[in-house]
Amino acid sequence: MSDTHTVVLVEGASDQAAVEVLAERRGLDLAAEGISLVAMGGATNIGTYLREYGPAGHDLRLAGLCDMGEEGDFSRAIERAGLGAGLGRSGLEALGFFVCVADLEDELIRALGTDAVEQVVEAGGELGSFRTMQRQPAWRGSNTHAQLRRFMGAGSGRKIRYSGLLVAALDLDRVPRPLDLLMTHLLGSRSR
């Protein structure tokens, strides 16, 4: 951590994989730029990591990515860490914390479109498994987007495996807003 000046806090390994792939595609060498990605093992751990890397700890520049359902937890923890007060979404973004609607998988599926996501699943050798899930009574009436979100969240390591693959399949002009803003924020840290 001695060369690190910025820590990006993400909920889990799937978010970390997505950010790493996007950084590489944008020509950003995170380590060389002094940026460290930290998968927290869940959004509820945000306070611990803010204490470790924020003003009360290593006093590093912080950024992050969270799901919409965790936005309140992030806001309260950031406020407790002394980084801001009364933070709404725009306040979080000004500090470098960006919110995915509803989660990163949802953002990526919307950005790519379901046909392109199915192609990624097929290339991953799991289209048959996805089709089997689609035929299950609980999922038969759901739209393909919802089915793909469920499929990504089911199965050991599937979210981690596909998050990077989905980012790799994106046109760089269709990057979901939270990921795009995070990259812009990190690129802006080069001049600081």
N, C-alpha and C positions, 0 to 999 in steps of 0.2 A: 504493500500500500504506500510505500514511501514516495513513489512517483505519481500517485493518484491525487488529483485535485478535485475531481467530480465523481460522485457515486450516484448511480441510477438504481433506484429501488423498484423492483418489479415483484409482483405477487408470487410467481413461480417459474419453473424451468421452461415452460412453453412460451411465456412472455420473453424470457431471456433469449431463447433461441430465435424468436422473431426479430427482436431488436438487433441481435448479432448479425443475422442475415441481411437485414435492411442496411445496417451500418456498412457492411462489406460492399453491398450493391451500390451504396452512395459514395464509396471510396473513403470511408472514415475508419481508420485503424484506431479502435477504441483505446487499446493499451498504449500505443504510441502517443495518443493525445492526452493521456493521463486520466482516462475515463474508465471506471470499473462498474460492471453490472453486477448487482447483487439480487439473487432470487431469495426472497424472504421466507419461503415456505408457507405463504398465506398472508393475506392483507392484515390479519389481526396482529401480526408481528411488527407492524410499522413503527410503533412507539419505541421498541427495543432498538431498531436500526437507526431511528432518528437520534436517540440518545448516544449511540455509538459513533455515528458519523457527523452529526450536526454540531451546533454551537457548544453543547455541553461535553462533547467528545472530541473527535479529531478535527472538528470545525471545517469540514470540507463542503464544497458546493454540492447541493443535492438536487436531484430530479427524480421523476418517477412516473409510473404508469399503473393505473388501477381500473377495475371494473366499476360500472355505475353503482352497483349494489354496495360497494366498499367506499364510495366517495365520502360519506359522512365520517367513517372511521379515519380516513386519511386526513380530512379537514381538522377534526378534533385533535388528532395526534400532532399534526403540524403546528396547530395553535399552542398546544401544551409545550412543544419544543421551543416556543418563542419565535417562530418564523413568520407569524402573521396573526391577525385577529379578524373574526367575522368573515372568514373565507368562503366565498361562493366559488362556482366553477371558474370564473374569470380570475379570481384571486389565486386559486390553485395554479392555473396556467401561467400567471405572471411569475410564480415561484418555480415553474418548471415541472409541475405535476399535471398529468393529462389523464382524462377519464375516457374509457372505452364504453360505448353503448352497444349492447348490454355487457359484452365482454369482448376480448380480443378475437375470439373465433367468429363471433357475430360480425364484427367489423370486417374481418378478412373475407368471409363468405359474401357479404354485401359488395365489397370492392371487386371481387373476382367474378361474382355471379355463380349460380349453382352449377351450370354446365361446366365451367372451368374447374370448379372444385371437384366435381365428379371425375374429371380427367386426371386431376392430381391423385385422387383416391385410386383410380384405375392404375395409374403408373406406380402407385405404392402397393399394388397387388391385392387391394382389399375391396374392389368394387363388388365382388360376390357377397362379401360379408355385409356391405352396405345394403345391397338389394334384399338380403335376408332380413335385415332389421326393418327395412321399409314395409315388408309384408307382415310384420308382427301386428296383431290387432291394435295395440296401443299406439302405433305409428301410422297405420294405414290412411287415416284421414288427415294427417298433418301435411303441411307443404314441405317441399324439398329442402328449403332453407332450415326449417326447424329440425327436420330429420338429419341433415348434415351436422348441425350444432350438437345434437344428441350423440351422433356417431363419433364425432371428434372427442366428446367427453367420456365416452365409454371405451373400455379396453385399456389395458396397461400400457402406458407410455404413448398413447395415440395422440394426445394433445401436443406433447413435446415433439413427436416425430413430424406431425403435419404442420405445425405453426411455421417452422422454417421453410418447409416445402411450399406452403401457400404464399409466403412472402416472396420466395424465389420466383413464383409464377406471376406475380403482380407486374403490371405495367407501372413504371415508376411515377407516372402522372396520375395513378389511381390509388396511391397509398392512403389507407384510412387516416382521417384527420388526426387522431391522437398520436399515431406513430409518426406522421409527417411533422407535427408540431414538436414532438420530442427530438427528432433528428435536427430540425431547425434550431432548437434550443441548444443542443449539444454542439452543433457546428458554430453557433454563436459563442460558445465557451472558448473557442480557439483564440479569440482576440482578447480574452480576459487574463 
